[in-house]
Amino acid sequence: MNEFELIGRHFARAPRHGDVKLGVGDDAAIVAPAPGVEYAVSVDMLVEGRHFAAGTNPENLGHKALAVNLSDMAAMGAVPRFALLAGALPVADDAWLSAFMRGFDALAERYDVELIGGDTTRGPRNLCVTVIGEVPAGQAITRAGAAAGDTIYVSGRVGDAALGLASRGGRIRIDDAMIGELLQRLERPEPRVALGIALRGIASAALDVSDGIVGDLAHILDASHVGAVVDVAGMPASDVLRDLLGGPQRELALACLLAGGDDYELCFTAPAATRRQIDAIAQSLGLPITAIGAITQTPGLVVRDERGDPMRELPRAFDHFR
Amino acid sequence: MNEFELIGRHFARAPRHGDVKLGVGDDAAIVAPAPGVEYAVSVDMLVEGRHFAAGTNPENLGHKALAVNLSDMAAMGAVPRFALLAGALPVADDAWLSAFMRGFDALAERYDVELIGGDTTRGPRNLCVTVIGEVPAGQAITRAGAAAGDTIYVSGRVGDAALGLASRGGRIRIDDAMIGELLQRLERPEPRVALGIALRGIASAALDVSDGIVGDLAHILDASHVGAVVDVAGMPASDVLRDLLGGPQRELALACLLAGGDDYELCFTAPAATRRQIDAIAQSLGLPITAIGAITQTPGLVVRDERGDPMRELPRAFDHFR
């Protein structure tokens, strides 16, 4: 199968949305922006051996390659609309690509995202996805709006994906009954798109937790020129992670909770007066939203342990160049 | 230097254009489309060992990584506006990245293209660039409009980049006086952006010659459901390539001319009645535009050699999965 047959078989499809004037198969795709919208654009690169292990289930990988970008759209309050997929593959493996696209397409369909372009080449396995989303002009949620007194929230639970990864790597033993759910969080993260959209006009700042809550929250503090106090006791964690915090593997559990990446939950800030609105959003989405701390005028991030004492040393966020 | 310092040092910059509402450094960039424009979007992935050799001059590579995408914009008649750069690098090499960004930024500045986002990670060297361009609604030039009787044109010269590559690989000896220019074509291709814009409303179909004129022209024929006859004698080639066609290395020279990639010239079709307009464009841009053949109703591509005889076998276009 040659490159063009490969593209034709797996990527080509008729444009579905009226604003896609030209899809896969030309030098570029053409989209027609609707009046009054701004476009959010993000790109994420997943590298074998770095973001995923060799031999990773390709259907899960197809899901995740798109999910991490949809999560960026969620963090902006944008509706994801279009995706471009560039991929390097060691061989033109039809079965692998079919499975990858099954995962990619299933998630794309759920969020009504249209694949409009891409590029395929041979090389060490690398998937690079660009996503374009729509947001009403001026309503994107950035990292820069947090103000002293705002409450800090996080959706869902944090630490699960990192705990799943630690278990798979043999660094910790997890009960068989629990491991499936943790690995699901790691391999098939659910982007919080509906939450991001609901937070427009309410959240003062937001981002997605891809590198761990401590490191990610620091980006909001930097961009907003504020500080924060958060409490370990209040962080939403799975029962298994909470149990580990009280045992001999406390240190690893703390690292998962505070610096574990890959959860793709939203961390956001909002004025205290919006508390009821946020509770209503949580209820309507069936998604827990937990207050974990507050924004302060004083710069810096203070994390208080379960006894309320500031932690001297914080686990580091994952950094691709360390 | 950690990942965020790296991003901050090399990629972060204040938004320059009024329609960039948010640039590098958030979960996504935000751009505000102007009324009446459509966006052209393309992505290209360059892999070390595939598209460029290990040890390639990083400044040239920075130029080329952007140039190949600007060339896609040119092929659509779009004005390139925004770029996103995702890169995997084996190490956080500050000097390498500085040089790469020097090449990237210099070209971006010449075309007033703004870097609005990206991603960096560790991994086998891989550069993935997404470009967004603007085109007045309905005026994008696709591959699908060629009609029987249209003339086929190509800009500049074809075969130079492939000949430079063949020389560097030791497959052919080129005079020292000539090699510099050929390598320049290979390493620092000039995207034909002004030509693409000038061809709006004139060209019936267009694409850029990235894989070789024979293979690329076939995409226009497929998309337009037509055939073509082109003449080797009429193809714009450098003197050195033309000389080689008459010598013992004719086969390699023909392969460079017909199936050599990486020239990034525009190949386009236009009704015969537009000939004068096209000549005027060539003159105003100081860029040769050569008629190389004609579109036919009969499907298939006929290439005639210098004696006017149809060639039985055509050199194949470069295919990343062969």
Chai-1 contact restraints between the chains, C-beta under 6 A:
chainA,res_idxA,chainB,res_idxB,connection_type,confidence,min_distance_angstrom,max_distance_angstrom,comment,restraint_id
A,N2,B,D319,contact,1.0,0.0,6.0,A-B,restraint_1
A,N2,B,F321,contact,1.0,0.0,6.0,A-B,restraint_2
A,E3,B,D319,contact,1.0,0.0,6.0,A-B,restraint_3
A,E3,B,H320,contact,1.0,0.0,6.0,A-B,restraint_4
A,E3,B,F321,contact,1.0,0.0,6.0,A-B,restraint_5
A,D26,B,T142,contact,1.0,0.0,6.0,A-B,restraint_6
A,D26,B,R143,contact,1.0,0.0,6.0,A-B,restraint_7
A,D27,B,D72,contact,1.0,0.0,6.0,A-B,restraint_8
A,D27,B,A75,contact,1.0,0.0,6.0,A-B,restraint_9
A,D27,B,M76,contact,1.0,0.0,6.0,A-B,restraint_10
A,D27,B,L207,contact,1.0,0.0,6.0,A-B,restraint_11
A,A28,B,A40,contact,1.0,0.0,6.0,A-B,restraint_12
A,A28,B,V41,contact,1.0,0.0,6.0,A-B,restraint_13
A,A28,B,S42,contact,1.0,0.0,6.0,A-B,restraint_14
A,A28,B,D72,contact,1.0,0.0,6.0,A-B,restraint_15
A,A28,B,M76,contact,1.0,0.0,6.0,A-B,restraint_16
A,A29,B,V41,contact,1.0,0.0,6.0,A-B,restraint_17
A,I30,B,E38,contact,1.0,0.0,6.0,A-B,restraint_18
A,I30,B,A40,contact,1.0,0.0,6.0,A-B,restraint_19
A,I30,B,A140,contact,1.0,0.0,6.0,A-B,restraint_20
A,V31,B,Y39,contact,1.0,0.0,6.0,A-B,restraint_21
A,A32,B,E38,contact,1.0,0.0,6.0,A-B,restraint_22
A,P33,B,P33,contact,1.0,0.0,6.0,A-B,restraint_23
A,E38,B,I30,contact,1.0,0.0,6.0,A-B,restraint_24
A,E38,B,A32,contact,1.0,0.0,6.0,A-B,restraint_25
A,Y39,B,V31,contact,1.0,0.0,6.0,A-B,restraint_26
A,A40,B,A28,contact,1.0,0.0,6.0,A-B,restraint_27
A,A40,B,I30,contact,1.0,0.0,6.0,A-B,restraint_28
A,V41,B,A28,contact,1.0,0.0,6.0,A-B,restraint_29
A,V41,B,A29,contact,1.0,0.0,6.0,A-B,restraint_30
A,S42,B,A28,contact,1.0,0.0,6.0,A-B,restraint_31
A,V43,B,L84,contact,1.0,0.0,6.0,A-B,restraint_32
A,V43,B,A86,contact,1.0,0.0,6.0,A-B,restraint_33
A,V43,B,D119,contact,1.0,0.0,6.0,A-B,restraint_34
A,V43,B,T130,contact,1.0,0.0,6.0,A-B,restraint_35
A,D44,B,D119,contact,1.0,0.0,6.0,A-B,restraint_36
A,M45,B,A86,contact,1.0,0.0,6.0,A-B,restraint_37
A,M45,B,D119,contact,1.0,0.0,6.0,A-B,restraint_38
A,M45,B,T121,contact,1.0,0.0,6.0,A-B,restraint_39
A,V47,B,A88,contact,1.0,0.0,6.0,A-B,restraint_40
A,V47,B,T121,contact,1.0,0.0,6.0,A-B,restraint_41
A,V47,B,G123,contact,1.0,0.0,6.0,A-B,restraint_42
A,R50,B,T121,contact,1.0,0.0,6.0,A-B,restraint_43
A,R50,B,R122,contact,1.0,0.0,6.0,A-B,restraint_44
A,R50,B,G123,contact,1.0,0.0,6.0,A-B,restraint_45
A,D72,B,D27,contact,1.0,0.0,6.0,A-B,restraint_46
A,D72,B,A28,contact,1.0,0.0,6.0,A-B,restraint_47
A,A75,B,D27,contact,1.0,0.0,6.0,A-B,restraint_48
A,M76,B,D27,contact,1.0,0.0,6.0,A-B,restraint_49
A,M76,B,A28,contact,1.0,0.0,6.0,A-B,restraint_50
A,L84,B,V43,contact,1.0,0.0,6.0,A-B,restraint_51
A,A86,B,V43,contact,1.0,0.0,6.0,A-B,restraint_52
A,A86,B,M45,contact,1.0,0.0,6.0,A-B,restraint_53
A,A86,B,C128,contact,1.0,0.0,6.0,A-B,restraint_54
A,A88,B,V47,contact,1.0,0.0,6.0,A-B,restraint_55
A,A92,B,F321,contact,1.0,0.0,6.0,A-B,restraint_56
A,G117,B,S42,contact,1.0,0.0,6.0,A-B,restraint_57
A,D119,B,V43,contact,1.0,0.0,6.0,A-B,restraint_58
A,D119,B,D44,contact,1.0,0.0,6.0,A-B,restraint_59
A,D119,B,M45,contact,1.0,0.0,6.0,A-B,restraint_60
A,T121,B,M45,contact,1.0,0.0,6.0,A-B,restraint_61
A,T121,B,V47,contact,1.0,0.0,6.0,A-B,restraint_62
A,T121,B,R50,contact,1.0,0.0,6.0,A-B,restraint_63
A,T121,B,H320,contact,1.0,0.0,6.0,A-B,restraint_64
A,R122,B,R50,contact,1.0,0.0,6.0,A-B,restraint_65
A,R122,B,H320,contact,1.0,0.0,6.0,A-B,restraint_66
A,G123,B,V47,contact,1.0,0.0,6.0,A-B,restraint_67
A,G123,B,R50,contact,1.0,0.0,6.0,A-B,restraint_68
A,P124,B,P124,contact,1.0,0.0,6.0,A-B,restraint_69
A,N126,B,N126,contact,1.0,0.0,6.0,A-B,restraint_70
A,C128,B,A86,contact,1.0,0.0,6.0,A-B,restraint_71
A,C128,B,C128,contact,1.0,0.0,6.0,A-B,restraint_72
A,T130,B,V43,contact,1.0,0.0,6.0,A-B,restraint_73
A,T130,B,T130,contact,1.0,0.0,6.0,A-B,restraint_74
A,A140,B,I30,contact,1.0,0.0,6.0,A-B,restraint_75
A,T142,B,D26,contact,1.0,0.0,6.0,A-B,restraint_76
A,R143,B,D26,contact,1.0,0.0,6.0,A-B,restraint_77
A,L207,B,D27,contact,1.0,0.0,6.0,A-B,restraint_78
A,D319,B,N2,contact,1.0,0.0,6.0,A-B,restraint_79
A,D319,B,E3,contact,1.0,0.0,6.0,A-B,restraint_80
A,H320,B,E3,contact,1.0,0.0,6.0,A-B,restraint_81
A,H320,B,T121,contact,1.0,0.0,6.0,A-B,restraint_82
A,H320,B,R122,contact,1.0,0.0,6.0,A-B,restraint_83
A,F321,B,N2,contact,1.0,0.0,6.0,A-B,restraint_84
A,F321,B,E3,contact,1.0,0.0,6.0,A-B,restraint_85
A,F321,B,A92,contact,1.0,0.0,6.0,A-B,restraint_86
